[in-house]
Amino acid sequence: MDVRLRSADLATIWPQALAWPDYLASDEDKAQAWTRTAETITLTTPQRALLAGFTRQIRVLMVSGIWCGDCVRQGPIAQAIAEAAPGVELRFIDRDHPASPIGAMRINDGERVPVTLFMAEDFEPVQLLGDRTLQYYRHMAAQQIGAACPVPGAGLPEDVQNGVIQDWIDATERVHLLLRLSNRLRQRHGD
């Protein structure tokens, strides 16, 4: 992972990134797949309760491609989490946008998408998640390492999708706890 972004850089990029409805409006034809996927995302009652209890603001920047299948699978999950967690603010920026930080967020020497950067309220980078979660890599390995090959474009089994959702929730919770326990933020907020 090669992250060289400073909070000042991210504060400049943030206003150029788009909220969910604006991002989907950038290509209404390709957005249909995102909308269909969003309709399949269900957070459990305990997951919603956990997310609703977050007290720190978390800025989440997803570098994406509206054309990207992995982005179609994960962007709606990130959006569902943002909707359930009042302190989570999610924005999307296209990988090819002039302000995209993708060059500073390379993974395994590639400009992969989606790559998601979790930040504190003041744009301090906290965690990078990309390009796929552990559950999805396990699914891919089961399909590609061995005798079976996946059918292109096939949907995810429900247990895999639920595992990917949990991976995203775990990553978001980790960031929240890191920010909640941060000495500099506890001093700032007096808690």
C-alpha positions as CSV (number, residue, x, y, z in Angstrom):
1,M,0.0,0.0,0.0
2,D,1.4,3.4,-1.0
3,V,-0.5,6.2,0.8
4,R,1.2,9.5,0.6
5,L,-1.8,11.7,1.1
6,R,-1.8,14.5,3.7
7,S,-4.9,15.9,5.4
8,A,-4.4,19.1,3.4
9,D,-4.5,17.2,0.1
10,L,-7.6,15.3,1.2
11,A,-9.4,18.5,2.3
12,T,-8.9,19.8,-1.2
13,I,-10.1,16.6,-2.9
14,W,-13.1,16.1,-0.6
15,P,-15.3,18.8,-2.1
16,Q,-14.8,17.4,-5.6
17,A,-16.0,14.0,-4.6
18,L,-19.7,13.2,-4.9
19,A,-22.4,12.0,-2.6
20,W,-24.2,8.8,-3.6
21,P,-27.1,10.4,-5.6
22,D,-24.7,12.7,-7.5
23,Y,-22.3,9.9,-8.2
24,L,-25.0,7.7,-9.6
25,A,-26.3,10.6,-11.7
26,S,-22.9,10.8,-13.4
27,D,-23.8,7.8,-15.5
28,E,-27.5,6.8,-15.2
29,D,-27.2,3.7,-17.4
30,K,-24.3,2.2,-15.4
31,A,-25.9,3.4,-12.1
32,Q,-28.7,0.9,-12.6
33,A,-26.4,-2.0,-11.5
34,W,-25.5,0.0,-8.4
35,T,-29.2,0.6,-7.6
36,R,-30.1,-3.1,-8.1
37,T,-27.2,-4.1,-5.8
38,A,-28.3,-1.6,-3.2
39,E,-31.7,-3.2,-3.1
40,T,-30.1,-6.5,-2.0
41,I,-28.1,-5.0,0.9
42,T,-29.7,-5.7,4.3
43,L,-28.1,-4.8,7.5
44,T,-29.2,-6.8,10.6
45,T,-30.7,-5.1,13.6
46,P,-27.5,-5.6,15.7
47,Q,-25.4,-4.1,12.8
48,R,-27.7,-1.1,12.6
49,A,-27.5,-0.6,16.4
50,L,-23.7,-0.8,16.3
51,L,-23.5,1.8,13.5
52,A,-26.1,4.1,15.1
53,G,-24.0,4.3,18.2
54,F,-20.9,5.7,16.6
55,T,-20.0,9.1,18.1
56,R,-17.0,10.2,16.0
57,Q,-17.3,11.7,12.5
58,I,-15.7,9.5,9.9
59,R,-15.1,10.7,6.4
60,V,-15.0,7.9,3.8
61,L,-13.7,8.5,0.3
62,M,-14.2,5.7,-2.2
63,V,-12.2,5.9,-5.3
64,S,-14.3,4.1,-7.8
65,G,-15.4,3.5,-11.3
66,I,-19.1,3.5,-12.0
67,W,-18.3,0.8,-14.7
68,C,-16.4,-1.4,-12.2
69,G,-18.0,-4.7,-11.1
70,D,-16.2,-4.7,-7.7
71,C,-17.3,-1.2,-7.1
72,V,-20.9,-2.1,-7.9
73,R,-20.7,-4.9,-5.3
74,Q,-19.1,-2.7,-2.6
75,G,-20.2,0.9,-3.1
76,P,-23.8,0.1,-2.1
77,I,-22.6,-1.6,1.0
78,A,-20.6,1.5,2.0
79,Q,-23.7,3.6,1.3
80,A,-25.9,1.4,3.5
81,I,-23.4,1.8,6.3
82,A,-23.2,5.5,5.9
83,E,-27.0,5.7,6.0
84,A,-27.1,3.7,9.2
85,A,-24.2,5.6,10.9
86,P,-25.0,9.3,11.3
87,G,-21.3,10.2,11.8
88,V,-20.2,8.5,8.6
89,E,-20.0,10.8,5.6
90,L,-19.3,8.9,2.3
91,R,-18.2,10.4,-1.0
92,F,-17.2,8.8,-4.3
93,I,-14.7,10.1,-6.8
94,D,-14.1,8.5,-10.1
95,R,-10.7,6.9,-10.5
96,D,-10.1,9.0,-13.7
97,H,-11.3,12.4,-12.2
98,P,-8.5,15.0,-12.3
99,A,-8.6,15.3,-8.5
100,S,-8.6,11.5,-7.9
101,P,-5.9,10.4,-5.4
102,I,-5.6,7.0,-7.0
103,G,-2.0,7.4,-7.8
104,A,-1.1,7.7,-4.1
105,M,-3.3,4.8,-3.2
106,R,-1.7,2.0,-5.2
107,I,-2.2,-1.6,-4.0
108,N,0.1,-4.4,-5.1
109,D,1.6,-1.9,-7.6
110,G,-1.8,-1.2,-9.3
111,E,-4.4,1.5,-9.4
112,R,-7.2,-0.8,-8.3
113,V,-10.7,0.2,-7.6
114,P,-12.5,0.4,-5.4
115,V,-10.0,1.8,-2.9
116,T,-11.6,3.4,0.2
117,L,-9.8,5.8,2.5
118,F,-11.2,6.3,6.0
119,M,-10.4,9.6,7.5
120,A,-10.9,11.5,10.7
121,E,-13.1,14.6,10.8
122,D,-10.0,16.8,10.0
123,F,-9.1,14.6,7.0
124,E,-6.3,12.8,8.7
125,P,-5.9,9.4,7.0
126,V,-6.8,6.4,9.2
127,Q,-7.2,3.3,7.1
128,L,-7.2,2.2,3.5
129,L,-9.5,-0.6,2.3
130,G,-9.1,-2.0,-1.1
131,D,-9.8,-3.4,-3.5
132,R,-11.8,-6.3,-2.1
133,T,-12.6,-7.5,1.4
134,L,-11.3,-10.7,2.9
135,Q,-14.6,-12.5,2.5
136,Y,-14.7,-11.7,-1.2
137,Y,-11.1,-12.8,-1.7
138,R,-12.0,-16.1,0.1
139,H,-14.9,-16.5,-2.4
140,M,-12.6,-15.8,-5.3
141,A,-10.0,-18.2,-4.2
142,A,-12.6,-21.0,-3.8
143,Q,-13.7,-20.3,-7.4
144,Q,-10.4,-19.7,-9.1
145,I,-7.9,-21.9,-7.2
146,G,-8.7,-25.4,-8.1
147,A,-11.1,-27.1,-10.5
148,A,-14.0,-24.6,-10.5
149,C,-14.2,-21.4,-12.5
150,P,-16.7,-18.7,-11.9
151,V,-19.4,-17.7,-14.4
152,P,-18.6,-14.1,-15.4
153,G,-21.2,-11.7,-14.0
154,A,-22.7,-14.3,-11.6
155,G,-24.2,-12.9,-8.4
156,L,-22.8,-13.6,-5.0
157,P,-24.1,-16.3,-2.8
158,E,-26.0,-14.7,0.1
159,D,-23.5,-15.9,2.7
160,V,-20.6,-14.3,0.8
161,Q,-22.5,-11.0,0.4
162,N,-23.3,-11.1,4.1
163,G,-19.7,-11.7,4.9
164,V,-18.6,-8.8,2.7
165,I,-21.1,-6.6,4.5
166,Q,-19.7,-7.7,7.8
167,D,-16.1,-7.0,6.5
168,W,-17.2,-3.4,5.7
169,I,-18.9,-3.0,9.1
170,D,-15.8,-4.4,10.9
171,A,-13.5,-2.0,9.0
172,T,-15.8,1.0,9.8
173,E,-16.0,0.0,13.4
174,R,-12.2,-0.3,13.7
175,V,-11.9,3.2,12.4
176,H,-14.5,4.5,14.8
177,L,-12.8,2.9,17.7
178,L,-9.4,4.2,16.7
179,L,-10.9,7.7,16.4
180,R,-12.9,7.3,19.6
181,L,-9.7,6.3,21.5
182,S,-7.4,8.9,19.8
183,N,-5.8,11.1,22.4
184,R,-5.8,14.1,20.0
185,L,-9.5,13.8,19.3
186,R,-10.4,13.1,22.9
187,Q,-8.6,16.3,23.9
188,R,-10.4,18.2,21.1
189,H,-13.8,16.9,22.1
190,G,-13.2,16.8,25.9
191,D,-14.1,13.1,26.2
